[in-house]
Amino acid sequence: MEIKESLKLPRGIADSLRVLIKIVEAVHHKSSDLKEIYDTALDLVVQLDKVNLAAIYLLDDSGKNAVLQSHRNFPADYVEHASVIPVGAGITGKVLATGKMLNIEDIHKSDEIGPAGRRAGFHGVLGLPIDLDGKAIGVIWFARYKEEKFTRSEVELLTTIGNQIAIAISRAKQRHELEEKNRNLSVLSALAEKVHRSADLGFMYDTFLEVTKDLSIYSTMALYLVEQDGDGRRAVLQLDKGLSRDYIEHASIIPESEGVTWRVIKSGEPVYYNEQSSDKNPLGPAGKRMQQKAIFSMPIKYGVQTIGVINFGSTERDYFDKSDIEIMLSLGNQMGTAIAKVKMLEEARERAIELERLYTDLKSTQDQLIQSEKLASLGQLVSSIAHEINNPLTPILGYSQMLLAQPDIEDDKRDRFLQVIHQSADKVRKIVENLLSFARKDKPQREYADVNEILEGAIEFRQYQLNLENIEVVRDFDPELPKTMLDSNQVQQVFTNIILNAYHAMTSSRKREGRLEITSAVNGAGMIEVTFKDTGPGVPADIQNKIFDPFFTTKPTGVGTGLGLSVSYGIIKEHDGNIAVESNAQEGGTVFSITLPVLDIKDYLGVDEEEEHVLHIQPADSENGRMVMIVEDEELVTALVTGILESDGYGVEVAINGEEALSKVKGAVYDFIVCDIKMPQMNGKEFYRRLKAMDTGLERRILFITGDPSTETLDFIEETGNRFLSKPFKIEEFREVIKEFE
């Protein structure tokens, strides 16, 4: 009865409850549109007796102004002059500031009412704060033409209505914030997905603008990268949005130490400024002329180095809140990471080019050292070789003169003389052939060879010298020694050099005779092992760890170059073998041991005779059905190739070596394979041979990529007939080649 009597509802308390129920329904069920909720609620409120006018104000994003959202029965003059009320002004500002209800009997008796309110024609007014998270974000006004305060019962009812409207506003704001956050997350996700698939900065910049075009957080954006030339460092504009012509004209290139851009570069820390800040505006002249109300500048990092800056600004919003800054930080970090990745790839490419050049130079130097060591050895052999050649030349000259002087010599003598001449000439031919083979600058070439035959050739080349010094050569060769893959010319040079060292060691001891035992066998580890044991004075323990160092020698000046064992060490290591020395200077004698891997045909091809060749293949997952496998152990190269392929619509799987790739091939279908040559565990060559042995035909659809331009590698690729690209390669070249697999 109290509500009925105090409000004097025309249709009683039932009507009052009906109004309240309808407001609750509008707030909770009918719509998520705040304007519709405001209008429905206010339409119902003014049906109450003694509530003639109603209005809703909410703070704007800046928090500086209360803005009229909806009203009922306020005159046009009021709406025109009081739609926006600065915080702190009038009774609206008072309710917002205190967060407390304001109930005035007659506004004309209050000096807090503004001119528009006084002209509006109402007297009694009730202002209720709209609270969100304990803070007043707006005011609901109820007014009556009669000069009287709202009673306690009226206040309770209208407070209930106000609370329902506040709940609707709170839910709508939360819903809006959630939708905004989801939109922002979608933008960030799309940006991350697209920019990290490319190493092209131009594509990244275009993608950034396209993906973020609907973001309303900022109105201007400028991305600078630091460049350096002979005149010093400067920040150069790479990407922009919403900048004025004046700004671009005067601030596309910013010299060091000017404006907020260089402040961020030097400190490595972000800078935030708005017009409410007590700090001095950090912008330069061009930035200030754009009249930006809020700015946020953040560094682009590459490691610990700041390589650029992204400046966000707004000419409309007075400030950026915490969520705005978080989004801008995320956007900036995504672009910064992508740019840093491109920089890293560029550096890696430059280093790869430099390493390739150094490798080529090193290979050339090594070849020169090998050749110079050969020539040095030949210089030491000149006298003995001349003597060895002169011996067979003597009977050639003698018998030929006898044949010329005695044209009618008996047939049996002529035949005997001709036989001696032929044998002597053949001996000279062999000497010269061995000499040229040793001195020739051959292109490195591996073949299946018999180590015993190479040993015989090396002994034969030094045999005459050894015989002159009464040095006996004792052979103990394993007749079942398997052949292996090696460069015969280089390995023979190693054997020849060790025999020469043994010769020098034994002749320097001034003994009348010496003994050189040479053995070949397969050791317990399954490696070919060759040993050279001499009866020389031995190698002192304190220099045994130096004898493989370049230019180290114990021979007198003019006898050795100090490169022989160093070059030999390099050759054996290139064959995945090992060379070692054992010696006891007190007891005398030195043993050189050389081990080489056994690579017979089955092992080299990697074929298991009992391997099942029928594969149960399932299609690999791919949205468009095109699937590629990358076999590469370098992460940066893998990332680049993956980015290119995925941007072209391919699905990608990755293996870091041939062994892993084979396991993947056995369970999936691939359109083609991109494969490196040099990898750990199983390299590209062995992977190719094993794949070929599976008889799937996929080995013909391999694109080789390699940073090893050696003759051996190129010969292998030529043998396969497959396409290849040398690292580093251009993206256009890569795309052009893979078209052949489509």
C-alpha angles and dihedrals in degrees: 000000000000094000091046093050097043097044094030092209111202092230098031134243093323090067091050091052090046090056092049093048092050091050090050090050092049092049098046108026118017108059148352090214109107094204091057091048092050093049095046093047095047092046088056095042095057089055087072116098114259093014102106102157135026136180139175124213126186131186115253123234092272092055089225100102139043108221125202109243101177139343144180126218098350110140121251091248090060093047091049095051103029106038089107119036120184114236109262094030123114129333092314090060090047094055091047092048097047100031088220134121118262119207115182124183095202125004091203089068093054124082091204094074117101125228095260091053092051091053094048094085101234127116115183114054136179121198120194122188119234106223127204118178091343094308128106107242098167150352134243113208124202116185138180133196091227119088103243141097122257110260124240092257091050091049091051093051094044090045089055090051090046091051091053091052090047089053090052091050091047093050093045092051092048090048090048092048091049092049090047091049091049091050091049092047089050090052092049092047093049091046093049092047095050106036094047092055093066138055092199111107092200091056091047092052093048090047092051092054093045096048096044099041094107096048111114098188094097134018099200133041133177126182118198130185124199116244129181131207137155091293094055136258126333137173111238123200110241104166134014144174129194096356119150122243088244092056094048091047095051104027108036087105118033117194117223118285098022127122133332092312094068091039088062093042093053098042097037087218130113121252125214124189137166134169091262092058119108089217122099116264103265096200123112123239095276092048093049091052089061088064094222112183096201133020135184119189123186134181127248107220133203104187105311093333122097106225099172150346137240114208118198120189143170129210091184109040119067094214145000116241126214095270091049091053091047090055093047090048090052092048091048093046092051091052092041092053092047093049092046089051091054090048090050091050091048090051091046090050091049091048091048090053091047092046090048090052091047090047090052091048091046092049090049091048091048091051089050091050091050091049093045090050089052092051091046089053091048090052089058090049099048097098096043092044091051089051091047092051093046092058096065091036089063097066090040092057094039099050093040090055090049091051091049092047094046108041091166096052117145117275096241092052091046090052092047092048092048090049091054091046090051094048092047092047091049089052090053089048091055092047092051092043092053091045094051092043090054095044097041117109096228125188109249107262129166124213139160104275142171111245090203090059091049090051091051090051092051092048092047090052091056098030097102093052091048092049092051090058095043093247111158117215114210116195124203104172124169104237089204093053107141122236118247142190112270147124102268095197094052095044091048088053089055092050092046092051093051091049089051091050090051089049091053092045094051096043091048091059089065093228116149093233141014141194130223116190115197120187136178128193145133109266129215092272091058093252127130106251124195120186132192115197119184135181095230126127093276132235118285113246093236093063101036091096091053103050093091092051115109115263094007111133139157093200123106119267111284095022102082139020098209090235102093100086092034091056090043090053091053093049094050092046090052087056090054089249137119138236124199140168133218122187143157112202092193096054094031131226133090131226122203115195124196123187125192129182118253109236110178121175098267094048093044093051092041094226120156108207092212095043115130108243097189105094125199099219126191122190112257118240114267132146094226097028095248111121130179131185120213115205105193135128097202109089096205093052089046091051092051096048092043090052093051094047096044091048087055092052101261125136112231136208122182133214123181096209143009094265093058090043092055091053090052093047091056091063108034146040120245129188090215143334130239106207136183119216104218114052136140123266096005120019128209094264094056091043089055093050094048092046090050090051089057088065095221096129089232091115088074089059097059120119108202119212117189143169090196109090093176120142090244092056094044091048090053093050091047089051091055094048090221128136120256141184126208118229124276097042133170119252090234090056091050093049092047092054097047090054085076089066095053 
